[in-house]
C-alpha cells in the first residue's frame, strides 16, 4: 500500500511539474492542481498509514491498547484541500479573464504583452 | 481563563473587515472605518509591543489544548515588532488609499480585502505552529491576489499571472516541506520541532526538508534565482497596493526564513554556504536589475530584491551581530519601502507617469515636499544618520568577523548601486526640467488644484512614515537595543521553547 502510494505521489509530482513547464495557461493550472493533490497524498502517506484502527479509546478502557491511526494528517489534508480549492477557483477565473483580455493563452505572449505595456 | 490579548491583533482587523462589508458600496463611510480601524489596530499593537518588550513573552494555546498538540500563538519580541510595523504601514497605506484609490475599486471591496491582508500578516507573525503559518500564508496570498487584480486592465492582469502562479507554486512547495517534516518529526509545533529535529539522525533528510522550506519561502521573499516574478508584477497595481506589497509581503517570507532557520533548522556548513551564495547573488543581481530600468517603479522592484539580500546576508553569516543587522534592516526596510512606493504614488498623481524620461521638475514645482522626499530616498540609500545606515554597519562588522570577504564586496556593491540608482532617480524626477511629453495629463487637475484636505490626505502618510524612519535613524540606540534582543532570542531559542512548552529544553 505504501509503495503504491509513494509511486502515485511521484507520478503526480512529475506530471504536475511537466504540465507547469508547458506554455499554455490551462496546462499551468492543471499542473498546479496535480501538484496540490500530490502534496495532499504525501501528507497522507507520511502520516504513517494504519489500517482499520481509528483513534478511539474503547469504552471499557482508559488508554489506547494498540496502535491507532494518527488523526492529524487528515485534519491537515482537509484544510489543504479547502484552501487549494479556493485558490484554484480564483486562478481559473483569473486565467479566463486574462485569456479574454489579452487574447492568448500562451504565457510567453502574455509576458511580452506585459513588457510592451 | 485564557488570555486573549495575543489574538486581538488578528481579531481586530477581521472585525474591521466585517464591519466594512456591512457598508458595501458606501465609499465615504468605508474610508472612515478603514482609517479609524487601522488606527485602533495600531494603538492596540503598540500596547502589546510595550507589554511584551518591557515584560515577558506571551503565549496562548488555542482551545486550551496543551502545547505540542494544539495551535500555539506566540508573541515574542520579534513577533510584536513585526506586527507593530505592519500596523504602522497599515495606517499609512489606509490613509493613502483614501486619497488615491478610485471609487470603482472601493465599490468592489478594496478596503475589506486590505484589512483581511493585514489580518493575515498579523496572524503569520504571531503563530507558533508551522501548519498554521501555511494557513496564514494562504490568507495573505488570496487577499493579495484580489488586491493585485482588482479593477485591472490588460497590463495589471497579464502581470498578475506571474504573481499568482509563483505564489501558488511556493505554497505547494511549502506544503510538501511540511508533509516531510511531519513525517520525520511527528509534530507541527515550532518549539517542539526545534527540539525534535535536532535529535533526528538522518541529517540528509533534514537538509532536504530545509531546502524545500528555503525554496518555498525563497519564492515568497524573492531571493536570487527565484525573484523574477517580483519585478514583473509589482509595477502594475495602484500605488497604495504596491506600497503594502513592497513593504510587507516579501518581508513575511524573510520573517519566516529567519524564524525557521534559527529555530528549526540550524544551518550547518552546507546550508550556510548556500545561504551566503544566495545572499550575495541576490544583492548583486538585484542591483544590476535596478541599474537598467527607466520605469521608476520597476527600478524600485529590483531594489526590493537587492535589499532582501541584506537581510539574507545577516541570516547567512549567523552571528549575533549579523542577526542584529538583519533585524534592524527588516525594521528599516518595511517602513522605508512602503514610504518610497507611496512617494512614487504621489509623483504619479502630480505628473501622471512612472517613466522617468517623462518626469521632471518636481523640485522646482514643490520644493518643500521634495525635501521630505529627499529624506526618504536618503534613508533608503543609508546616508548617516538616517535609518538605512545603521543596519549596514552591523552587517559589515559581522562580515569582517566571519571573514566573508565576498559578502563584504557584495554588500558594498549593492549599497553603491543603490546610491547610483537613487541619484539617477533624483536627477530625473526632481532636478531635470519637466519635458512636457505627456499630452494627456494637461487636462487633468494639477496637484495644487486638488482640494486642501485631499492634498493633506495624500501627503500625511508620507510625513508619518518619514517621521518613523527619522526616529529609526536618529533614535538608532533604541532600535539597536530592540534588534539585539531579537537577535539574542533567535540565536538562543531556549526562552521561546520554554515559554511555549512550559519546560526547559535539556541541553545535549
Boltz contact constraints between the chains, C-beta under 6 A:
constraints:
  - contact:
      token1: [A, 32]
      token2: [B, 168]
      max_distance: 6.0
  - contact:
      token1: [A, 35]
      token2: [B, 172]
      max_distance: 6.0
  - contact:
      token1: [A, 36]
      token2: [B, 172]
      max_distance: 6.0
  - contact:
      token1: [A, 39]
      token2: [B, 172]
      max_distance: 6.0
  - contact:
      token1: [A, 39]
      token2: [B, 175]
      max_distance: 6.0
  - contact:
      token1: [A, 39]
      token2: [B, 176]
      max_distance: 6.0
  - contact:
      token1: [A, 42]
      token2: [B, 179]
      max_distance: 6.0
  - contact:
      token1: [A, 43]
      token2: [B, 179]
      max_distance: 6.0
  - contact:
      token1: [A, 46]
      token2: [B, 179]
      max_distance: 6.0
  - contact:
      token1: [A, 46]
      token2: [B, 183]
      max_distance: 6.0
  - contact:
      token1: [A, 76]
      token2: [B, 131]
      max_distance: 6.0
  - contact:
      token1: [A, 80]
      token2: [B, 175]
      max_distance: 6.0
  - contact:
      token1: [A, 83]
      token2: [B, 138]
      max_distance: 6.0
  - contact:
      token1: [A, 90]
      token2: [B, 145]
      max_distance: 6.0
  - contact:
      token1: [A, 91]
      token2: [B, 164]
      max_distance: 6.0
  - contact:
      token1: [A, 94]
      token2: [B, 164]
      max_distance: 6.0
  - contact:
      token1: [A, 98]
      token2: [B, 157]
      max_distance: 6.0
  - contact:
      token1: [A, 98]
      token2: [B, 161]
      max_distance: 6.0
  - contact:
      token1: [A, 101]
      token2: [B, 154]
      max_distance: 6.0
  - contact:
      token1: [A, 101]
      token2: [B, 157]
      max_distance: 6.0
  - contact:
      token1: [A, 102]
      token2: [B, 158]
      max_distance: 6.0
  - contact:
      token1: [A, 110]
      token2: [B, 158]
      max_distance: 6.0
  - contact:
      token1: [A, 110]
      token2: [B, 161]
      max_distance: 6.0
  - contact:
      token1: [A, 113]
      token2: [B, 158]
      max_distance: 6.0
  - contact:
      token1: [A, 114]
      token2: [B, 158]
      max_distance: 6.0
  - contact:
      token1: [A, 114]
      token2: [B, 159]
      max_distance: 6.0
  - contact:
      token1: [A, 117]
      token2: [B, 155]
      max_distance: 6.0
